[in-house]
Amino acid sequence: MSRKPDPITRLVQQCNPNEALEPTDSRFVDFTAARGLDILRQIERKLRRAGNSPERLLFAGHMGIGKSSLLKQLKGRLEKNSDGSGPFIVVWVDTTKDLDPNDLDFPDLLVLMAAKTQQRLMEAKVPGFSKPYQRLQSLWDSFKTLLGSEVRLTDAELALPFGTLALEIKNQPLARAKLRERIDALATDLISAFNTMLRDANAMIQSQDNAGLVIIVDGLEKMSLRSVADKVTTHDRLFINRSSQLASLSANIVFTVPISLYYSPQSAVLEQAFGEFNAPMPMVKIRDSMQAEISVNSSGMRNLREMLERRCVAAGLTLEDVFPDSAVCDYLCEMSGGHPRHLLMLLRTAADDRDVLPITRQSVENAVRTYANSLLREIPDEFWPALQKFDSPQDEMPRDELHQRMLYFLHVFEYQNGRPWYEVNPVIRTLERFQRG
């Protein structure tokens, strides 16, 4: 008989920082009030009010602040008949699972979206889609000619060939550029066939008294940020250079995007393609407003403690078992800066410093120091003068590449309370280099 893990091990196992929570997970905490913005409700309203004019929406926010968990909440809401308009059929596209986030471009994404949509329609048994969509299947013959021997499919895989093609792009980094070039040669035909399928499917779904089709594309905000050409980054290559093609797809779609794009000098290109931006999902605020002091009684600090408490309960513990000194718990929450993933990462690192519970102030300080040292190695020299400005809350963020990178790499956090403000990652404040200016 296997032994039950000890309490501290159980706690660590309930605090996986990379786990997106399902809508029914008891560990889920609604941070809406503490974020100062209910973006999820705004997105749901837009999708339900879209009618036959599809919405292509951008959902931005810092990496690791719970976008995937919130999008799973959105999926659950959309699949219910909450306002009499009927449920949606939702296609979930996880790019982190099916594509390489370190090297991702439009042809990869297009092929994956077509494959996942086709598969979902078949699973949902939408009339007319029990078999692969004929126009896409016919197009595959043209793809086979161009792809040559680069992709070889079994008879079973031929039923949904674009899914296997997406897998080949992920698993063949040396052949990736050639595969993309050949897919791009037929991109116009693929988009046309995909759009016809989307319109036909949406019409059929609506004819059955349902709301329609929604595609949620998760994980794109995690794609690597690096230069691929003169003044062109991987983010520009996908979201700026291909914005018109992304916005031309004939379905309600939610794309996750890096928060840094909203502060790009080229963000106007996105606005022209997608229309009005949704505001980025902000950090959980640990002060109630830009002018307020950090307080253990702020809405955000209460929610962060609730998050830790739910993880403790899931491990068969109480918050007092883990933090008999509440000040240690509050210090941990404050040093996370309201970043949920950082909170779990710091907790796990502090737990790894202990053989048994409780978690002490010294262990939390050691965890903070470990993260601070990694930041010290990571932050480029040219960032330090700019970071100093954000030691106190600021109400403006310059729109240039340097500040984009500071947001993307979580050196500066964005908060919201009617309007945004920006502060340095609190762990950076502990570094001597930051303190001496």
Secondary structure, 3 states (H helix, E strand, C coil): CCCCCCHHHHHHHCCCCCCCCCCCCCCCCCCHHHHCCCHHHHHHHHHHCCCCCCCEEEEEECCCCCHHHHHHHHHHHHCCCCCCCCCEEEEEEEHHHHCCCCCCCHHHHHHHHHHHHHHHHHHCCCCCCCCCCHHHHHHHHHHHHHHCCCCCCCCCHHHCHHHHHHHHHHHCCCCHHHHHHHHHHCHHHHHHHHHHHHHHHHHHHHHCCCCEEEEEEECHHHCCCCEEECCEEHHHHHHHCCHHHHCCCCCEEEEEEEHHHHHCCCHHHHHHHHCCCCCCECCCCCCCCCCCCCCCCCHHHHHHHHHHHHHHHHCCCCHHHHCCCHHHHHHHHHHHCCCHHHHHHHHHHHHCCCCCCCCCHHHHHHHHHHHHHHHHHHCCCCHHHHHHHHHCCECCCCCCHHHHHHHHCCCEEEEECCCEEEEECCCHHHCHHHHCC
